[in-house]
């Protein structure tokens, strides 16, 4: 008997011609109907579009890139790609990059969005205007950082209900191989002083 990489068990028997054997196997059969769906999902998330660093997420400011690298280095994070990191370092990278963004930008109006003002400029504009950030600036900076390190990332837009108010808002999700999509909201953390990383 042997087991393949997918966990399937194989049994083989050698029999003389015209002979029979009764085989009884006791145990459980596990059927993973979701495996194929998960594999398709992983294939989708490995597409380059979720790690591209162009458009809104093209961080070209050399000072900021050096500042970020120094910050991450002080946290024990080295390397140019998430693929170079073990699980513990990856988790630290996700959180420290998030903390960097929360500390780096200053939110002016939590409820101000590009959907209302049509003024979205992208990550470099946000870096040039650190003290007047919108929720999208937080998303753009963290997305640019994650994507620079090959982390699949996407911007999410929707409505938030908080303290009796409902308003349009932006946050992001990043993909971790072991955990799947993780939602984070650095602007909401800055605004509410809560923890919106976990």
GIJOJO-V261022 format. One record per backbone hydrogen bond with DSSP energy under -0.5 kcal/mol. NH is the residue of the N-H (numbers start at 1). CO is the residue of the C=O. If there is no record, write none. Layout:
BEGIN
nh = (NH;NH)
co = (CO;CO)
END
This chain:
BEGIN
nh = (2;4;7;10;15;19;23;30;31;32;33;35;37;38;39;40;41;42;43;44;45;46;47;50;51;52;57;58;59;60;62;65;66;67;68;69;70;71;72;73;74;75;75;76;77;78;82;84;85;90;91;92;93;94;95;96;97;98;99;100;101;102;103;104;105;106;107;108;109;112;116;117;118;123;126;127;128;129;130;132;133;135;137;138;139;140;141;142;143;144;145;146;147;148;149;149;150;151;152;153;154;156;158;160;162;162;165;167;169;171;172;173;174;175;176;176;180;182;184;185;189;190;191;192;193;196)
co = (10;8;4;2;13;16;21;28;29;30;31;32;33;34;35;36;37;38;39;40;41;42;44;47;48;48;54;55;57;58;60;61;62;63;64;65;66;67;68;69;70;71;72;73;72;76;149;81;82;86;87;88;89;90;91;92;93;94;95;96;97;98;99;100;101;130;105;133;133;109;113;113;114;56;122;123;124;125;127;129;106;112;134;134;135;136;137;138;139;140;141;142;143;144;145;146;147;146;150;50;173;171;169;167;160;165;162;160;158;156;184;154;182;152;174;180;176;174;172;196;185;186;187;188;189;194)
END
